[in-house]
Amino acid sequence: MVLPIEDRLDLHAFAPRDVRSVVESYLEAAGEAGFEEVRLIHGRGIGVQREIVRSVLARHPAVAAFDDAGPDRGGWGATVVRLRKGKRAADGREGVD
């Protein structure tokens, strides 16, 4: 499936088993597209997708920081992610453009 790269990704359409790979791919593409901040919409529910998303973000080299979205952007049903500037190499160092 090809996803348009926008500043937000709604994960409601994906099964929990696919969320990890979708988020990893999206973060790479968003970084390459030059986004500095993106929003991942995982929903409130029982927190399964939120926990999957947060576990990916905690160790992804392109992620500088993340937190719950503000009340007007989804609250705890969405996570706002600040991305590191520049492309990221597989070893986590800044790439040269």
Secondary structure by P-SEA (a helix, b strand, c coil): cccccccccccccccccaaaaaaaaaaaaaaaacccbbbbbbcccccaaaaaaaaaaacccccccccccccccccccbbbbbbcccccccccccccc
